[in-house]
Amino acid sequence: MATDPTKLESFDSGTFKEQYEYESFSPNPINHTWTWDDAKVNTMLETATRKLGELNAFSLIVPDVDTFIRMHVVKEANTSSRIEGTQTNMDEALLKEEDVAPQKRDDWQEVQNYVEAMNTAIEELEELPLSTRLLRNTHATLMQGVRGEHKLPGQFRDSQNWIGGSSLNDAIYIPPHQNEVPDLMSDLEKILYNDSVPHLIRIAIAHYQFETIHPFLDGNGRIGRLMITLYFVSTGLLNKPTLYLSDFFERNKAAYYDALMYVRTNNNMLHWVKFFLNAVIETAEKGKQTFNQILELRNDINGKLLSLGQRAENGNKLINYLFQQPFVNVNEVSEYLDVSTPTANRLINDFEELGLLKETTGYERNRIFFFDRYYNIFRE
């Protein structure tokens, strides 16, 4: 009995092709009307879609939600970059460059580029569809001025790359030959708009295919994960970029890579789709909890700020700033509030007494203060 090539259970991932002294993997196109028999996929798909809708509802009811989006983006940027080997912690990612140890500034810059790439891509979605063009633009931003800046920023690769190992001879995985990349990426773009396939199945398959094609010389993991959030926003599944799967992927890093490779070696797309749906379910639920904690913290702080009397107005302005930038110094506060340094110092002292700021350096001068209660919500 012939198998149905458009069923997840019958997926044929592709073939290994002989190149000069190595074999590359040539994936099959993915733009099909996908179906499946496994009832668990339906159950997980329904749950993931509902959880995503609940998370989106939070983003619509949280006052000034854009204030809190920055921390979501910074956490995603740091986590996605850490999967690729950068050593920057989230607290360091939130510091200014001059406050970061010199030996960590390259990694710090890569995280900042990711933040800029995400923010710019979200803005570009207002003018451009999610497409290979937008992904190339985003890649150019990601690679500017960092270690990958000489690896064709914003362009698909023109040479063979590989994953793992020191060369093509001992690589763990060798993506398709560079001549195949344009057609494969064109096919990938088409599935993003294939209305015969449910959204979450579409983006699950598209993410697998992107990482399998590995269309850029560098930055493929980060762009491929960033593409997931861009898809959610571009389709209206999310009104704001509030769900990022890199945290789940990093905590399950070996399983993540194994699931992707298992599709290539065993044609098991079903396993990958379930892994992806589980990532959405768990991450969306965690995102709801994060918003709940933010609302509880905000309500608690509003009560405390009333005790500041005439300074409460500046206190409210400062807390709004801290929700975007939880590490500050006196000069920043003075400049942001347009007040004198002594006035900024007094307000910071008030915040320390209220338990809203902690000094982190132990220095007498050049002190940095930390809004730890807010930061810890994202670190958990």
Summary of the structure (lengths in Angstrom):
residues: 380
radius of gyration: 22.9
end to end distance: 50.8
largest distance: 82.0
contacts: 1193
relative contact order: 0.13
helix: 62%
strand: 6%
